[in-house]
Amino acid sequence: MNFYIADTHFGHENIIRLSNRPFKNIDEMDKTIIDNWNSKVKESDNVYILGDFVFKNKMSFEYYLKQLKGKKHLIIGNHDLKLLNNNGFKKYFESINDVLTVRDGNQAIVLCHYPMIEWNGYYRGWKHFYGHIHNNKNEAYEVMKDKENAFNVGADILNFYPCTLEEILKTKKAD
């Protein structure tokens, strides 16, 4: 099974305030996201992390990666760039890409940390999953909200759980 999530920002204390996350502190946030992740994901599942995995974290990236189930695939976000110089970080991932097209059943999905106005397969019904904007109602949100096949898979949007294609498709209806 495939799961998707963006912008976990493990270890990033300030993201609680910036994204108005419902946590008292970083320990509560990190524990909740780890527990949520492991409650759904099996070791054999693929998890596509659409960027910004950790940021300004006091705990090592290994602390988080060792606890999380599944085969992890990183789609590079703006806060992941420095970590890409660390081979120890890269060894935890099955793949690392700027943009990646995957098949989930019969559905093609273009994965990118950043929202794209058009993507490969745009006119053929391919989906686009992105993060970066969190739960902000900014200009990017205004552009993307009416894109029928574009979905924000940020942790803030997915209630801090990695989600399946089917679960993500339901988020647009709830929007």
C-alpha positions as CSV (number, residue, x, y, z in Angstrom):
1,M,0.0,0.0,0.0
2,N,1.1,3.6,-0.7
3,F,0.9,6.4,1.8
4,Y,1.6,10.1,1.3
5,I,2.5,13.0,3.7
6,A,4.3,16.3,3.5
7,D,5.7,18.8,5.9
8,T,6.0,16.7,9.1
9,H,8.7,19.2,10.3
10,F,9.8,16.8,13.0
11,G,11.7,18.7,15.7
12,H,10.6,22.1,14.6
13,E,9.2,23.9,17.7
14,N,8.2,27.0,15.8
15,I,6.0,25.2,13.3
16,I,3.5,24.7,16.1
17,R,2.9,28.4,16.2
18,L,3.4,29.1,12.5
19,S,0.9,26.5,11.4
20,N,-1.3,26.7,14.4
21,R,-0.7,23.1,15.2
22,P,-2.8,21.7,18.1
23,F,0.2,20.6,20.2
24,K,1.5,22.0,23.5
25,N,5.2,21.3,22.6
26,I,7.5,19.6,20.2
27,D,7.6,16.3,22.2
28,E,3.8,16.0,21.9
29,M,3.8,16.9,18.2
30,D,6.6,14.4,17.3
31,K,5.1,11.6,19.4
32,T,1.6,12.2,17.9
33,I,2.9,12.1,14.3
34,I,5.1,9.0,15.0
35,D,2.2,7.2,16.7
36,N,-0.2,8.2,13.9
37,W,2.2,7.0,11.2
38,N,2.9,3.7,12.8
39,S,-0.8,3.0,13.5
40,K,-1.4,2.9,9.8
41,V,1.8,2.0,8.0
42,K,3.2,-1.6,7.8
43,E,6.9,-2.3,7.1
44,S,6.1,-3.4,3.6
45,D,4.2,-0.2,2.7
46,N,5.6,2.7,0.7
47,V,5.5,6.1,2.3
48,Y,6.1,9.1,0.0
49,I,7.3,12.0,2.1
50,L,6.8,15.2,0.1
51,G,9.5,17.3,1.7
52,D,10.4,19.0,4.9
53,F,10.8,15.9,7.0
54,V,12.7,17.5,9.9
55,F,13.7,21.1,10.6
56,K,15.7,22.7,13.4
57,N,15.4,19.4,15.2
58,K,17.3,18.8,18.5
59,M,17.0,15.0,18.0
60,S,18.9,13.4,15.2
61,F,17.1,12.5,11.9
62,E,17.9,8.9,12.8
63,Y,15.8,9.3,16.0
64,Y,12.7,9.8,13.8
65,L,13.6,7.6,10.8
66,K,14.3,4.5,12.9
67,Q,10.9,4.7,14.6
68,L,8.8,5.1,11.5
69,K,7.5,2.0,9.7
70,G,7.5,1.5,5.9
71,K,9.7,2.0,2.9
72,K,10.4,5.7,2.8
73,H,10.7,7.8,-0.4
74,L,11.7,11.4,-0.1
75,I,10.5,14.1,-2.5
76,I,12.9,16.9,-1.6
77,G,11.6,20.0,0.1
78,N,13.3,23.3,0.8
79,H,14.2,22.2,4.4
80,D,15.7,18.9,3.3
81,L,18.5,20.3,1.2
82,K,21.3,20.4,3.8
83,L,20.5,16.8,4.8
84,L,21.1,15.5,1.3
85,N,24.8,16.0,1.9
86,N,24.7,13.4,4.6
87,N,25.0,9.8,3.3
88,G,23.6,8.6,6.7
89,F,20.4,10.4,6.0
90,K,20.1,9.2,2.4
91,K,20.5,5.5,3.4
92,Y,17.0,5.5,5.1
93,F,15.3,6.2,1.8
94,E,14.4,3.8,-1.1
95,S,14.4,6.8,-3.4
96,I,15.1,10.6,-3.3
97,N,13.7,12.8,-6.0
98,D,12.8,16.4,-6.7
99,V,9.7,15.3,-8.6
100,L,8.4,11.8,-9.0
101,T,5.5,10.2,-10.9
102,V,4.1,7.1,-9.3
103,R,1.3,4.7,-10.1
104,D,-1.1,3.9,-7.3
105,G,-3.3,1.2,-8.8
106,N,-4.5,2.7,-12.1
107,Q,-3.9,6.3,-11.0
108,A,-0.8,8.2,-12.0
109,I,0.3,10.8,-9.4
110,V,2.9,13.5,-9.8
111,L,4.6,14.2,-6.5
112,C,6.4,17.4,-5.7
113,H,7.0,19.4,-2.5
114,Y,5.8,22.5,-4.3
115,P,2.3,23.1,-5.8
116,M,2.4,23.2,-9.6
117,I,-0.2,24.9,-11.7
118,E,0.2,22.2,-14.4
119,W,2.0,18.9,-14.3
120,N,2.7,15.9,-16.6
121,G,-0.7,14.3,-17.3
122,Y,-2.7,17.3,-16.3
123,Y,-5.1,16.9,-19.2
124,R,-5.2,13.1,-18.8
125,G,-6.6,13.1,-15.3
126,W,-3.3,12.5,-13.5
127,K,-3.3,13.7,-9.9
128,H,-0.8,16.1,-8.3
129,F,0.1,15.8,-4.6
130,Y,2.1,18.6,-3.0
131,G,2.9,20.2,0.3
132,H,4.9,23.4,1.2
133,I,2.0,25.7,1.9
134,H,0.8,23.8,5.0
135,N,-2.6,25.0,6.0
136,N,-2.1,28.6,4.9
137,K,-4.8,30.3,2.9
138,N,-2.3,32.3,0.8
139,E,-2.0,33.1,-2.9
140,A,-0.8,29.6,-3.7
141,Y,-3.8,28.1,-1.9
142,E,-6.1,30.4,-3.9
143,V,-4.6,29.2,-7.2
144,M,-4.6,25.5,-6.2
145,K,-7.9,25.1,-4.4
146,D,-9.9,24.9,-7.6
147,K,-7.5,22.5,-9.4
148,E,-9.7,19.4,-9.5
149,N,-6.8,16.9,-9.5
150,A,-4.4,18.8,-7.2
151,F,-4.2,17.8,-3.5
152,N,-2.3,19.3,-0.6
153,V,-1.0,16.4,1.4
154,G,0.6,18.5,4.2
155,A,0.5,16.9,7.6
156,D,-1.6,19.9,8.8
157,I,-4.2,19.0,6.2
158,L,-4.2,15.2,6.8
159,N,-4.6,15.5,10.6
160,F,-0.9,14.5,11.0
161,Y,-1.4,11.0,9.5
162,P,0.1,9.6,6.3
163,C,-2.8,8.9,4.0
164,T,-3.7,6.6,1.1
165,L,-4.8,7.8,-2.3
166,E,-8.4,7.1,-1.4
167,E,-8.2,9.0,1.8
168,I,-6.6,12.0,0.1
169,L,-9.3,12.1,-2.7
170,K,-11.9,12.5,0.1
171,T,-10.1,15.6,1.4
172,K,-11.0,17.6,-1.7
173,K,-14.7,16.9,-1.1
174,A,-14.3,18.0,2.5
175,D,-12.5,21.2,1.5
